[in-house]
Amino acid sequence: MASNAERQRAYRQRHLQDVDSIGARLNLVVSVQAKAQLGRLARHHGVSQRAMLERLLAEAEQAAAGAVGYFD
C-alpha cells in the first residue's frame, strides 16, 4: 500500500506533462491581486491561466530582447 507521499508523487508525475510531453512544474505564491488579474485576463482572452501566463511571458521577453545585455 502506497503512502500519501507516494500517491502524491505519482499524481504529480502523471499530471506534469502536457500534450507534447514537455513541461515543468512551477510552484509559487503570488498576491491575491496578481491571481485575480491573471484570472481576469485569461477569461477575457478565452484561454487558461497557464496559456495566459505563457503568452504574457513571451510578450515580455520579446519586448526585452532588444535591450542591451539581455542575452548576457
CHARMM-style PDB file with segment names, atoms N, HN, CA, C and O in Angstrom:
ATOM      1  N   MET     1       0.843  -1.190   0.000  1.00  0.00      PROA
ATOM      2  CA  MET     1       0.000   0.000   0.000  1.00  0.00      PROA
ATOM      3  C   MET     1       0.881   1.244   0.000  1.00  0.00      PROA
ATOM      4  O   MET     1       1.814   1.344   0.797  1.00  0.00      PROA
ATOM      5  N   ALA     2       0.596   2.176  -0.875  1.00  0.00      PROA
ATOM      6  HN  ALA     2      -0.161   2.094  -1.523  1.00  0.00      PROA
ATOM      7  CA  ALA     2       1.400   3.378  -1.033  1.00  0.00      PROA
ATOM      8  C   ALA     2       1.068   4.399   0.055  1.00  0.00      PROA
ATOM      9  O   ALA     2      -0.079   4.532   0.481  1.00  0.00      PROA
ATOM     10  N   SER     3       2.091   5.103   0.483  1.00  0.00      PROA
ATOM     11  HN  SER     3       3.023   4.995   0.137  1.00  0.00      PROA
ATOM     12  CA  SER     3       1.879   6.168   1.467  1.00  0.00      PROA
ATOM     13  C   SER     3       1.277   7.377   0.765  1.00  0.00      PROA
ATOM     14  O   SER     3       1.236   7.439  -0.464  1.00  0.00      PROA
ATOM     15  N   ASN     4       0.814   8.332   1.554  1.00  0.00      PROA
ATOM     16  HN  ASN     4       0.848   8.282   2.552  1.00  0.00      PROA
ATOM     17  CA  ASN     4       0.264   9.566   0.979  1.00  0.00      PROA
ATOM     18  C   ASN     4       1.293  10.274   0.112  1.00  0.00      PROA
ATOM     19  O   ASN     4       0.967  10.763  -0.970  1.00  0.00      PROA
ATOM     20  N   ALA     5       2.533  10.331   0.584  1.00  0.00      PROA
ATOM     21  HN  ALA     5       2.798   9.934   1.463  1.00  0.00      PROA
ATOM     22  CA  ALA     5       3.592  10.998  -0.182  1.00  0.00      PROA
ATOM     23  C   ALA     5       3.831  10.283  -1.506  1.00  0.00      PROA
ATOM     24  O   ALA     5       4.050  10.938  -2.525  1.00  0.00      PROA
ATOM     25  N   GLU     6       3.793   8.970  -1.511  1.00  0.00      PROA
ATOM     26  HN  GLU     6       3.615   8.438  -0.684  1.00  0.00      PROA
ATOM     27  CA  GLU     6       3.995   8.208  -2.747  1.00  0.00      PROA
ATOM     28  C   GLU     6       2.846   8.436  -3.727  1.00  0.00      PROA
ATOM     29  O   GLU     6       3.071   8.592  -4.927  1.00  0.00      PROA
ATOM     30  N   ARG     7       1.626   8.456  -3.219  1.00  0.00      PROA
ATOM     31  HN  ARG     7       1.443   8.329  -2.245  1.00  0.00      PROA
ATOM     32  CA  ARG     7       0.476   8.718  -4.087  1.00  0.00      PROA
ATOM     33  C   ARG     7       0.545  10.128  -4.665  1.00  0.00      PROA
ATOM     34  O   ARG     7       0.254  10.334  -5.844  1.00  0.00      PROA
ATOM     35  N   GLN     8       0.927  11.094  -3.840  1.00  0.00      PROA
ATOM     36  HN  GLN     8       1.163  10.927  -2.883  1.00  0.00      PROA
ATOM     37  CA  GLN     8       1.047  12.469  -4.306  1.00  0.00      PROA
ATOM     38  C   GLN     8       2.133  12.586  -5.375  1.00  0.00      PROA
ATOM     39  O   GLN     8       1.939  13.267  -6.381  1.00  0.00      PROA
ATOM     40  N   ARG     9       3.266  11.932  -5.166  1.00  0.00      PROA
ATOM     41  HN  ARG     9       3.424  11.378  -4.349  1.00  0.00      PROA
ATOM     42  CA  ARG     9       4.356  11.947  -6.137  1.00  0.00      PROA
ATOM     43  C   ARG     9       3.889  11.357  -7.469  1.00  0.00      PROA
ATOM     44  O   ARG     9       4.179  11.906  -8.532  1.00  0.00      PROA
ATOM     45  N   ALA    10       3.167  10.241  -7.406  1.00  0.00      PROA
ATOM     46  HN  ALA    10       2.932   9.795  -6.543  1.00  0.00      PROA
ATOM     47  CA  ALA    10       2.657   9.600  -8.624  1.00  0.00      PROA
ATOM     48  C   ALA    10       1.657  10.520  -9.341  1.00  0.00      PROA
ATOM     49  O   ALA    10       1.680  10.627 -10.568  1.00  0.00      PROA
ATOM     50  N   TYR    11       0.793  11.175  -8.583  1.00  0.00      PROA
ATOM     51  HN  TYR    11       0.774  11.088  -7.587  1.00  0.00      PROA
ATOM     52  CA  TYR    11      -0.181  12.105  -9.170  1.00  0.00      PROA
ATOM     53  C   TYR    11       0.545  13.236  -9.898  1.00  0.00      PROA
ATOM     54  O   TYR    11       0.198  13.576 -11.029  1.00  0.00      PROA
ATOM     55  N   ARG    12       1.548  13.810  -9.249  1.00  0.00      PROA
ATOM     56  HN  ARG    12       1.830  13.533  -8.330  1.00  0.00      PROA
ATOM     57  CA  ARG    12       2.278  14.920  -9.860  1.00  0.00      PROA
ATOM     58  C   ARG    12       2.992  14.476 -11.129  1.00  0.00      PROA
ATOM     59  O   ARG    12       3.031  15.220 -12.108  1.00  0.00      PROA
ATOM     60  N   GLN    13       3.550  13.284 -11.123  1.00  0.00      PROA
ATOM     61  HN  GLN    13       3.518  12.680 -10.327  1.00  0.00      PROA
ATOM     62  CA  GLN    13       4.226  12.791 -12.322  1.00  0.00      PROA
ATOM     63  C   GLN    13       3.234  12.594 -13.462  1.00  0.00      PROA
ATOM     64  O   GLN    13       3.543  12.910 -14.611  1.00  0.00      PROA
ATOM     65  N   ARG    14       2.057  12.078 -13.159  1.00  0.00      PROA
ATOM     66  HN  ARG    14       1.806  11.821 -12.226  1.00  0.00      PROA
ATOM     67  CA  ARG    14       1.038  11.860 -14.196  1.00  0.00      PROA
ATOM     68  C   ARG    14       0.561  13.179 -14.790  1.00  0.00      PROA
ATOM     69  O   ARG    14       0.256  13.248 -15.981  1.00  0.00      PROA
ATOM     70  N   HSD    15       0.493  14.220 -13.974  1.00  0.00      PROA
ATOM     71  HN  HSD    15       0.740  14.163 -13.006  1.00  0.00      PROA
ATOM     72  CA  HSD    15      -0.054  15.498 -14.418  1.00  0.00      PROA
ATOM     73  C   HSD    15       1.012  16.529 -14.753  1.00  0.00      PROA
ATOM     74  O   HSD    15       0.688  17.691 -15.001  1.00  0.00      PROA
ATOM     75  N   LEU    16       2.261  16.129 -14.765  1.00  0.00      PROA
ATOM     76  HN  LEU    16       2.523  15.185 -14.564  1.00  0.00      PROA
ATOM     77  CA  LEU    16       3.352  17.049 -15.031  1.00  0.00      PROA
ATOM     78  C   LEU    16       3.456  17.367 -16.512  1.00  0.00      PROA
ATOM     79  O   LEU    16       3.745  18.504 -16.883  1.00  0.00      PROA
ATOM     80  N   GLN    17       3.226  16.384 -17.353  1.00  0.00      PROA
ATOM     81  HN  GLN    17       2.992  15.460 -17.051  1.00  0.00      PROA
ATOM     82  CA  GLN    17       3.450  16.558 -18.778  1.00  0.00      PROA
ATOM     83  C   GLN    17       2.188  17.021 -19.489  1.00  0.00      PROA
ATOM     84  O   GLN    17       1.075  16.639 -19.128  1.00  0.00      PROA
ATOM     85  N   ASP    18       2.384  17.846 -20.502  1.00  0.00      PROA
ATOM     86  HN  ASP    18       3.288  18.156 -20.795  1.00  0.00      PROA
ATOM     87  CA  ASP    18       1.246  18.301 -21.278  1.00  0.00      PROA
ATOM     88  C   ASP    18       1.120  17.456 -22.544  1.00  0.00      PROA
ATOM     89  O   ASP    18       1.739  16.396 -22.639  1.00  0.00      PROA
ATOM     90  N   VAL    19       0.359  17.893 -23.482  1.00  0.00      PROA
ATOM     91  HN  VAL    19      -0.144  18.754 -23.404  1.00  0.00      PROA
ATOM     92  CA  VAL    19       0.086  17.140 -24.701  1.00  0.00      PROA
ATOM     93  C   VAL    19       1.372  16.796 -25.443  1.00  0.00      PROA
ATOM     94  O   VAL    19       1.487  15.709 -26.009  1.00  0.00      PROA
ATOM     95  N   ASP    20       2.330  17.701 -25.447  1.00  0.00      PROA
ATOM     96  HN  ASP    20       2.237  18.584 -24.988  1.00  0.00      PROA
ATOM     97  CA  ASP    20       3.586  17.485 -26.161  1.00  0.00      PROA
ATOM     98  C   ASP    20       4.600  16.717 -25.321  1.00  0.00      PROA
ATOM     99  O   ASP    20       5.746  16.554 -25.740  1.00  0.00      PROA
ATOM    100  N   SER    21       4.204  16.250 -24.159  1.00  0.00      PROA
ATOM    101  HN  SER    21       3.273  16.382 -23.818  1.00  0.00      PROA
ATOM    102  CA  SER    21       5.079  15.515 -23.240  1.00  0.00      PROA
ATOM    103  C   SER    21       6.259  16.347 -22.764  1.00  0.00      PROA
ATOM    104  O   SER    21       7.333  15.818 -22.481  1.00  0.00      PROA
ATOM    105  N   ILE    22       6.049  17.645 -22.680  1.00  0.00      PROA
ATOM    106  HN  ILE    22       5.176  18.076 -22.909  1.00  0.00      PROA
ATOM    107  CA  ILE    22       7.059  18.519 -22.098  1.00  0.00      PROA
ATOM    108  C   ILE    22       6.370  19.387 -21.064  1.00  0.00      PROA
ATOM    109  O   ILE    22       5.165  19.623 -21.145  1.00  0.00      PROA
ATOM    110  N   GLY    23       7.107  19.843 -20.130  1.00  0.00      PROA
ATOM    111  HN  GLY    23       8.086  19.650 -20.064  1.00  0.00      PROA
ATOM    112  CA  GLY    23       6.521  20.707 -19.117  1.00  0.00      PROA
ATOM    113  C   GLY    23       7.408  20.740 -17.896  1.00  0.00      PROA
ATOM    114  O   GLY    23       8.239  19.854 -17.695  1.00  0.00      PROA
ATOM    115  N   ALA    24       7.235  21.741 -17.097  1.00  0.00      PROA
ATOM    116  HN  ALA    24       6.560  22.461 -17.260  1.00  0.00      PROA
ATOM    117  CA  ALA    24       7.968  21.883 -15.850  1.00  0.00      PROA
ATOM    118  C   ALA    24       7.026  22.465 -14.818  1.00  0.00      PROA
ATOM    119  O   ALA    24       6.275  23.398 -15.099  1.00  0.00      PROA
ATOM    120  N   ARG    25       7.073  21.912 -13.635  1.00  0.00      PROA
ATOM    121  HN  ARG    25       7.683  21.153 -13.406  1.00  0.00      PROA
ATOM    122  CA  ARG    25       6.212  22.386 -12.562  1.00  0.00      PROA
ATOM    123  C   ARG    25       6.753  23.694 -12.017  1.00  0.00      PROA
ATOM    124  O   ARG    25       7.953  23.832 -11.779  1.00  0.00      PROA
ATOM    125  N   LEU    26       5.868  24.641 -11.823  1.00  0.00      PROA
ATOM    126  HN  LEU    26       4.894  24.529 -12.015  1.00  0.00      PROA
ATOM    127  CA  LEU    26       6.198  25.938 -11.238  1.00  0.00      PROA
ATOM    128  C   LEU    26       5.293  26.107 -10.032  1.00  0.00      PROA
ATOM    129  O   LEU    26       4.079  26.245 -10.179  1.00  0.00      PROA
ATOM    130  N   ASN    27       5.866  26.098  -8.861  1.00  0.00      PROA
ATOM    131  HN  ASN    27       6.852  25.987  -8.742  1.00  0.00      PROA
ATOM    132  CA  ASN    27       5.089  26.179  -7.638  1.00  0.00      PROA
ATOM    133  C   ASN    27       5.475  27.466  -6.921  1.00  0.00      PROA
ATOM    134  O   ASN    27       6.599  27.592  -6.434  1.00  0.00      PROA
ATOM    135  N   LEU    28       4.551  28.424  -6.854  1.00  0.00      PROA
ATOM    136  HN  LEU    28       3.638  28.322  -7.250  1.00  0.00      PROA
ATOM    137  CA  LEU    28       4.860  29.700  -6.240  1.00  0.00      PROA
ATOM    138  C   LEU    28       3.617  30.318  -5.635  1.00  0.00      PROA
ATOM    139  O   LEU    28       2.492  29.894  -5.898  1.00  0.00      PROA
ATOM    140  N   VAL    29       3.847  31.320  -4.825  1.00  0.00      PROA
ATOM    141  HN  VAL    29       4.761  31.665  -4.611  1.00  0.00      PROA
ATOM    142  CA  VAL    29       2.747  32.068  -4.205  1.00  0.00      PROA
ATOM    143  C   VAL    29       2.798  33.486  -4.746  1.00  0.00      PROA
ATOM    144  O   VAL    29       3.846  34.132  -4.736  1.00  0.00      PROA
ATOM    145  N   VAL    30       1.654  33.961  -5.217  1.00  0.00      PROA
ATOM    146  HN  VAL    30       0.803  33.436  -5.224  1.00  0.00      PROA
ATOM    147  CA  VAL    30       1.546  35.338  -5.709  1.00  0.00      PROA
ATOM    148  C   VAL    30       0.487  36.056  -4.882  1.00  0.00      PROA
ATOM    149  O   VAL    30      -0.269  35.431  -4.139  1.00  0.00      PROA
ATOM    150  N   SER    31       0.446  37.354  -5.022  1.00  0.00      PROA
ATOM    151  HN  SER    31       1.060  37.861  -5.626  1.00  0.00      PROA
ATOM    152  CA  SER    31      -0.552  38.120  -4.278  1.00  0.00      PROA
ATOM    153  C   SER    31      -1.954  37.772  -4.779  1.00  0.00      PROA
ATOM    154  O   SER    31      -2.128  37.295  -5.901  1.00  0.00      PROA
ATOM    155  N   VAL    32      -2.922  38.012  -3.946  1.00  0.00      PROA
ATOM    156  HN  VAL    32      -2.781  38.399  -3.034  1.00  0.00      PROA
ATOM    157  CA  VAL    32      -4.319  37.790  -4.324  1.00  0.00      PROA
ATOM    158  C   VAL    32      -4.659  38.656  -5.531  1.00  0.00      PROA
ATOM    159  O   VAL    32      -5.390  38.225  -6.423  1.00  0.00      PROA
ATOM    160  N   GLN    33      -4.136  39.862  -5.559  1.00  0.00      PROA
ATOM    161  HN  GLN    33      -3.543  40.213  -4.834  1.00  0.00      PROA
ATOM    162  CA  GLN    33      -4.388  40.772  -6.671  1.00  0.00      PROA
ATOM    163  C   GLN    33      -3.830  40.200  -7.979  1.00  0.00      PROA
ATOM    164  O   GLN    33      -4.512  40.221  -9.003  1.00  0.00      PROA
ATOM    165  N   ALA    34      -2.600  39.691  -7.949  1.00  0.00      PROA
ATOM    166  HN  ALA    34      -2.046  39.673  -7.117  1.00  0.00      PROA
ATOM    167  CA  ALA    34      -1.994  39.128  -9.159  1.00  0.00      PROA
ATOM    168  C   ALA    34      -2.774  37.912  -9.647  1.00  0.00      PROA
ATOM    169  O   ALA    34      -2.957  37.737 -10.852  1.00  0.00      PROA
ATOM    170  N   LYS    35      -3.227  37.083  -8.735  1.00  0.00      PROA
ATOM    171  HN  LYS    35      -3.078  37.225  -7.756  1.00  0.00      PROA
ATOM    172  CA  LYS    35      -4.016  35.901  -9.105  1.00  0.00      PROA
ATOM    173  C   LYS    35      -5.323  36.322  -9.764  1.00  0.00      PROA
ATOM    174  O   LYS    35      -5.733  35.732 -10.764  1.00  0.00      PROA
ATOM    175  N   ALA    36      -5.975  37.333  -9.213  1.00  0.00      PROA
ATOM    176  HN  ALA    36      -5.642  37.811  -8.401  1.00  0.00      PROA
ATOM    177  CA  ALA    36      -7.231  37.830  -9.781  1.00  0.00      PROA
ATOM    178  C   ALA    36      -6.989  38.449 -11.161  1.00  0.00      PROA
ATOM    179  O   ALA    36      -7.786  38.263 -12.081  1.00  0.00      PROA
ATOM    180  N   GLN    37      -5.892  39.181 -11.294  1.00  0.00      PROA
ATOM    181  HN  GLN    37      -5.245  39.333 -10.546  1.00  0.00      PROA
ATOM    182  CA  GLN    37      -5.565  39.785 -12.588  1.00  0.00      PROA
ATOM    183  C   GLN    37      -5.337  38.719 -13.647  1.00  0.00      PROA
ATOM    184  O   GLN    37      -5.825  38.840 -14.770  1.00  0.00      PROA
ATOM    185  N   LEU    38      -4.605  37.687 -13.294  1.00  0.00      PROA
ATOM    186  HN  LEU    38      -4.208  37.589 -12.381  1.00  0.00      PROA
ATOM    187  CA  LEU    38      -4.355  36.598 -14.238  1.00  0.00      PROA
ATOM    188  C   LEU    38      -5.658  35.929 -14.641  1.00  0.00      PROA
ATOM    189  O   LEU    38      -5.863  35.620 -15.814  1.00  0.00      PROA
ATOM    190  N   GLY    39      -6.532  35.705 -13.680  1.00  0.00      PROA
ATOM    191  HN  GLY    39      -6.365  35.955 -12.727  1.00  0.00      PROA
ATOM    192  CA  GLY    39      -7.825  35.100 -13.975  1.00  0.00      PROA
ATOM    193  C   GLY    39      -8.675  35.962 -14.894  1.00  0.00      PROA
ATOM    194  O   GLY    39      -9.297  35.458 -15.829  1.00  0.00      PROA
ATOM    195  N   ARG    40      -8.701  37.256 -14.628  1.00  0.00      PROA
ATOM    196  HN  ARG    40      -8.196  37.666 -13.868  1.00  0.00      PROA
ATOM    197  CA  ARG    40      -9.494  38.166 -15.472  1.00  0.00      PROA
ATOM    198  C   ARG    40      -8.937  38.219 -16.885  1.00  0.00      PROA
ATOM    199  O   ARG    40      -9.696  38.172 -17.852  1.00  0.00      PROA
ATOM    200  N   LEU    41      -7.621  38.315 -17.015  1.00  0.00      PROA
ATOM    201  HN  LEU    41      -7.004  38.353 -16.229  1.00  0.00      PROA
ATOM    202  CA  LEU    41      -7.007  38.354 -18.340  1.00  0.00      PROA
ATOM    203  C   LEU    41      -7.299  37.065 -19.111  1.00  0.00      PROA
ATOM    204  O   LEU    41      -7.635  37.103 -20.295  1.00  0.00      PROA
ATOM    205  N   ALA    42      -7.169  35.938 -18.436  1.00  0.00      PROA
ATOM    206  HN  ALA    42      -6.897  35.907 -17.475  1.00  0.00      PROA
ATOM    207  CA  ALA    42      -7.411  34.652 -19.090  1.00  0.00      PROA
ATOM    208  C   ALA    42      -8.858  34.545 -19.565  1.00  0.00      PROA
ATOM    209  O   ALA    42      -9.112  34.112 -20.688  1.00  0.00      PROA
ATOM    210  N   ARG    43      -9.799  34.934 -18.720  1.00  0.00      PROA
ATOM    211  HN  ARG    43      -9.592  35.286 -17.807  1.00  0.00      PROA
ATOM    212  CA  ARG    43     -11.211  34.894 -19.117  1.00  0.00      PROA
ATOM    213  C   ARG    43     -11.479  35.820 -20.291  1.00  0.00      PROA
ATOM    214  O   ARG    43     -12.191  35.460 -21.228  1.00  0.00      PROA
ATOM    215  N   HSD    44     -10.910  37.005 -20.234  1.00  0.00      PROA
ATOM    216  HN  HSD    44     -10.332  37.298 -19.472  1.00  0.00      PROA
ATOM    217  CA  HSD    44     -11.113  37.986 -21.306  1.00  0.00      PROA
ATOM    218  C   HSD    44     -10.628  37.448 -22.654  1.00  0.00      PROA
ATOM    219  O   HSD    44     -11.266  37.657 -23.686  1.00  0.00      PROA
ATOM    220  N   HSD    45      -9.491  36.753 -22.627  1.00  0.00      PROA
ATOM    221  HN  HSD    45      -8.972  36.583 -21.789  1.00  0.00      PROA
ATOM    222  CA  HSD    45      -8.908  36.221 -23.865  1.00  0.00      PROA
ATOM    223  C   HSD    45      -9.411  34.812 -24.192  1.00  0.00      PROA
ATOM    224  O   HSD    45      -9.074  34.262 -25.240  1.00  0.00      PROA
ATOM    225  N   GLY    46     -10.211  34.230 -23.305  1.00  0.00      PROA
ATOM    226  HN  GLY    46     -10.485  34.677 -22.453  1.00  0.00      PROA
ATOM    227  CA  GLY    46     -10.769  32.907 -23.554  1.00  0.00      PROA
ATOM    228  C   GLY    46      -9.742  31.793 -23.526  1.00  0.00      PROA
ATOM    229  O   GLY    46      -9.854  30.821 -24.273  1.00  0.00      PROA
ATOM    230  N   VAL    47      -8.745  31.927 -22.669  1.00  0.00      PROA
ATOM    231  HN  VAL    47      -8.654  32.716 -22.061  1.00  0.00      PROA
ATOM    232  CA  VAL    47      -7.702  30.908 -22.558  1.00  0.00      PROA
ATOM    233  C   VAL    47      -7.532  30.506 -21.092  1.00  0.00      PROA
ATOM    234  O   VAL    47      -8.087  31.140 -20.195  1.00  0.00      PROA
ATOM    235  N   SER    48      -6.769  29.461 -20.867  1.00  0.00      PROA
ATOM    236  HN  SER    48      -6.318  28.945 -21.595  1.00  0.00      PROA
ATOM    237  CA  SER    48      -6.487  29.036 -19.495  1.00  0.00      PROA
ATOM    238  C   SER    48      -5.503  30.011 -18.856  1.00  0.00      PROA
ATOM    239  O   SER    48      -4.844  30.788 -19.547  1.00  0.00      PROA
ATOM    240  N   GLN    49      -5.416  29.960 -17.539  1.00  0.00      PROA
ATOM    241  HN  GLN    49      -5.952  29.329 -16.978  1.00  0.00      PROA
ATOM    242  CA  GLN    49      -4.469  30.819 -16.841  1.00  0.00      PROA
ATOM    243  C   GLN    49      -3.046  30.459 -17.246  1.00  0.00      PROA
ATOM    244  O   GLN    49      -2.191  31.336 -17.371  1.00  0.00      PROA
ATOM    245  N   ARG    50      -2.795  29.185 -17.449  1.00  0.00      PROA
ATOM    246  HN  ARG    50      -3.490  28.473 -17.348  1.00  0.00      PROA
ATOM    247  CA  ARG    50      -1.469  28.754 -17.888  1.00  0.00      PROA
ATOM    248  C   ARG    50      -1.139  29.374 -19.249  1.00  0.00      PROA
ATOM    249  O   ARG    50      -0.056  29.932 -19.428  1.00  0.00      PROA
ATOM    250  N   ALA    51      -2.061  29.281 -20.203  1.00  0.00      PROA
ATOM    251  HN  ALA    51      -2.941  28.828 -20.058  1.00  0.00      PROA
ATOM    252  CA  ALA    51      -1.833  29.845 -21.528  1.00  0.00      PROA
ATOM    253  C   ALA    51      -1.641  31.353 -21.454  1.00  0.00      PROA
ATOM    254  O   ALA    51      -0.804  31.908 -22.166  1.00  0.00      PROA
ATOM    255  N   MET    52      -2.407  32.018 -20.600  1.00  0.00      PROA
ATOM    256  HN  MET    52      -3.087  31.567 -20.022  1.00  0.00      PROA
ATOM    257  CA  MET    52      -2.285  33.464 -20.462  1.00  0.00      PROA
ATOM    258  C   MET    52      -0.922  33.830 -19.900  1.00  0.00      PROA
ATOM    259  O   MET    52      -0.281  34.756 -20.395  1.00  0.00      PROA
ATOM    260  N   LEU    53      -0.470  33.123 -18.880  1.00  0.00      PROA
ATOM    261  HN  LEU    53      -0.991  32.370 -18.477  1.00  0.00      PROA
ATOM    262  CA  LEU    53       0.834  33.397 -18.283  1.00  0.00      PROA
ATOM    263  C   LEU    53       1.945  33.164 -19.309  1.00  0.00      PROA
ATOM    264  O   LEU    53       2.880  33.960 -19.403  1.00  0.00      PROA
ATOM    265  N   GLU    54       1.845  32.082 -20.074  1.00  0.00      PROA
ATOM    266  HN  GLU    54       1.085  31.436 -19.998  1.00  0.00      PROA
ATOM    267  CA  GLU    54       2.848  31.805 -21.101  1.00  0.00      PROA
ATOM    268  C   GLU    54       2.866  32.915 -22.155  1.00  0.00      PROA
ATOM    269  O   GLU    54       3.936  33.329 -22.602  1.00  0.00      PROA
ATOM    270  N   ARG    55       1.689  33.393 -22.550  1.00  0.00      PROA
ATOM    271  HN  ARG    55       0.820  33.056 -22.187  1.00  0.00      PROA
ATOM    272  CA  ARG    55       1.603  34.472 -23.536  1.00  0.00      PROA
ATOM    273  C   ARG    55       2.226  35.752 -22.991  1.00  0.00      PROA
ATOM    274  O   ARG    55       2.998  36.413 -23.686  1.00  0.00      PROA
ATOM    275  N   LEU    56       1.894  36.103 -21.749  1.00  0.00      PROA
ATOM    276  HN  LEU    56       1.267  35.566 -21.185  1.00  0.00      PROA
ATOM    277  CA  LEU    56       2.440  37.321 -21.153  1.00  0.00      PROA
ATOM    278  C   LEU    56       3.962  37.256 -21.031  1.00  0.00      PROA
ATOM    279  O   LEU    56       4.653  38.242 -21.284  1.00  0.00      PROA
ATOM    280  N   LEU    57       4.475  36.096 -20.643  1.00  0.00      PROA
ATOM    281  HN  LEU    57       3.914  35.294 -20.437  1.00  0.00      PROA
ATOM    282  CA  LEU    57       5.929  35.945 -20.526  1.00  0.00      PROA
ATOM    283  C   LEU    57       6.605  36.055 -21.888  1.00  0.00      PROA
ATOM    284  O   LEU    57       7.645  36.702 -22.013  1.00  0.00      PROA
ATOM    285  N   ALA    58       6.023  35.430 -22.909  1.00  0.00      PROA
ATOM    286  HN  ALA    58       5.178  34.905 -22.807  1.00  0.00      PROA
ATOM    287  CA  ALA    58       6.596  35.502 -24.254  1.00  0.00      PROA
ATOM    288  C   ALA    58       6.610  36.933 -24.759  1.00  0.00      PROA
ATOM    289  O   ALA    58       7.597  37.377 -25.345  1.00  0.00      PROA
ATOM    290  N   GLU    59       5.507  37.667 -24.533  1.00  0.00      PROA
ATOM    291  HN  GLU    59       4.705  37.306 -24.057  1.00  0.00      PROA
ATOM    292  CA  GLU    59       5.437  39.062 -24.969  1.00  0.00      PROA
ATOM    293  C   GLU    59       6.442  39.930 -24.222  1.00  0.00      PROA
ATOM    294  O   GLU    59       7.077  40.797 -24.821  1.00  0.00      PROA
ATOM    295  N   ALA    60       6.590  39.703 -22.925  1.00  0.00      PROA
ATOM    296  HN  ALA    60       6.074  38.998 -22.438  1.00  0.00      PROA
ATOM    297  CA  ALA    60       7.540  40.486 -22.126  1.00  0.00      PROA
ATOM    298  C   ALA    60       8.970  40.199 -22.557  1.00  0.00      PROA
ATOM    299  O   ALA    60       9.792  41.112 -22.632  1.00  0.00      PROA
ATOM    300  N   GLU    61       9.270  38.935 -22.841  1.00  0.00      PROA
ATOM    301  HN  GLU    61       8.602  38.194 -22.780  1.00  0.00      PROA
ATOM    302  CA  GLU    61      10.624  38.598 -23.272  1.00  0.00      PROA
ATOM    303  C   GLU    61      10.917  39.199 -24.644  1.00  0.00      PROA
ATOM    304  O   GLU    61      12.016  39.696 -24.889  1.00  0.00      PROA
ATOM    305  N   GLN    62       9.945  39.152 -25.521  1.00  0.00      PROA
ATOM    306  HN  GLN    62       9.052  38.749 -25.322  1.00  0.00      PROA
ATOM    307  CA  GLN    62      10.130  39.722 -26.857  1.00  0.00      PROA
ATOM    308  C   GLN    62      10.390  41.223 -26.753  1.00  0.00      PROA
ATOM    309  O   GLN    62      11.236  41.753 -27.473  1.00  0.00      PROA
ATOM    310  N   ALA    63       9.688  41.899 -25.884  1.00  0.00      PROA
ATOM    311  HN  ALA    63       9.001  41.468 -25.299  1.00  0.00      PROA
ATOM    312  CA  ALA    63       9.872  43.328 -25.693  1.00  0.00      PROA
ATOM    313  C   ALA    63      11.245  43.629 -25.107  1.00  0.00      PROA
ATOM    314  O   ALA    63      11.864  44.633 -25.459  1.00  0.00      PROA
ATOM    315  N   ALA    64      11.722  42.772 -24.222  1.00  0.00      PROA
ATOM    316  HN  ALA    64      11.220  41.957 -23.935  1.00  0.00      PROA
ATOM    317  CA  ALA    64      13.002  42.993 -23.567  1.00  0.00      PROA
ATOM    318  C   ALA    64      14.182  42.539 -24.412  1.00  0.00      PROA
ATOM    319  O   ALA    64      15.310  42.967 -24.169  1.00  0.00      PROA
ATOM    320  N   ALA    65      13.949  41.688 -25.393  1.00  0.00      PROA
ATOM    321  HN  ALA    65      13.033  41.340 -25.591  1.00  0.00      PROA
ATOM    322  CA  ALA    65      15.028  41.105 -26.174  1.00  0.00      PROA
ATOM    323  C   ALA    65      15.868  42.156 -26.900  1.00  0.00      PROA
ATOM    324  O   ALA    65      17.036  41.913 -27.201  1.00  0.00      PROA
ATOM    325  N   GLY    66      15.292  43.300 -27.177  1.00  0.00      PROA
ATOM    326  HN  GLY    66      14.343  43.498 -26.932  1.00  0.00      PROA
ATOM    327  CA  GLY    66      16.040  44.352 -27.843  1.00  0.00      PROA
ATOM    328  C   GLY    66      16.950  45.132 -26.914  1.00  0.00      PROA
ATOM    329  O   GLY    66      17.770  45.929 -27.370  1.00  0.00      PROA
ATOM    330  N   ALA    67      16.811  44.910 -25.619  1.00  0.00      PROA
ATOM    331  HN  ALA    67      16.145  44.263 -25.249  1.00  0.00      PROA
ATOM    332  CA  ALA    67      17.601  45.661 -24.652  1.00  0.00      PROA
ATOM    333  C   ALA    67      19.056  45.206 -24.681  1.00  0.00      PROA
ATOM    334  O   ALA    67      19.338  44.020 -24.856  1.00  0.00      PROA
ATOM    335  N   VAL    68      19.961  46.137 -24.512  1.00  0.00      PROA
ATOM    336  HN  VAL    68      19.731  47.100 -24.370  1.00  0.00      PROA
ATOM    337  CA  VAL    68      21.385  45.828 -24.473  1.00  0.00      PROA
ATOM    338  C   VAL    68      21.661  44.918 -23.288  1.00  0.00      PROA
ATOM    339  O   VAL    68      21.231  45.199 -22.170  1.00  0.00      PROA
ATOM    340  N   GLY    69      22.375  43.835 -23.529  1.00  0.00      PROA
ATOM    341  HN  GLY    69      22.726  43.606 -24.438  1.00  0.00      PROA
ATOM    342  CA  GLY    69      22.755  42.921 -22.455  1.00  0.00      PROA
ATOM    343  C   GLY    69      21.706  41.915 -22.044  1.00  0.00      PROA
ATOM    344  O   GLY    69      21.907  41.169 -21.085  1.00  0.00      PROA
ATOM    345  N   TYR    70      20.585  41.880 -22.754  1.00  0.00      PROA
ATOM    346  HN  TYR    70      20.422  42.486 -23.533  1.00  0.00      PROA
ATOM    347  CA  TYR    70      19.511  40.947 -22.363  1.00  0.00      PROA
ATOM    348  C   TYR    70      19.971  39.510 -22.405  1.00  0.00      PROA
ATOM    349  O   TYR    70      19.639  38.730 -21.513  1.00  0.00      PROA
ATOM    350  N   PHE    71      20.733  39.139 -23.426  1.00  0.00      PROA
ATOM    351  HN  PHE    71      21.003  39.772 -24.151  1.00  0.00      PROA
ATOM    352  CA  PHE    71      21.141  37.753 -23.577  1.00  0.00      PROA
ATOM    353  C   PHE    71      22.461  37.437 -22.896  1.00  0.00      PROA
ATOM    354  O   PHE    71      22.967  36.324 -23.043  1.00  0.00      PROA
ATOM    355  N   ASP    72      23.026  38.362 -22.169  1.00  0.00      PROA
ATOM    356  HN  ASP    72      22.614  39.266 -22.050  1.00  0.00      PROA
ATOM    357  CA  ASP    72      24.299  38.120 -21.463  1.00  0.00      PROA
ATOM    358  C   ASP    72      24.107  37.266 -20.234  1.00  0.00      PROA
ATOM    359  OT1 ASP    72      25.073  36.970 -19.531  1.00  0.00      PROA
TER     360      ASP     72
END
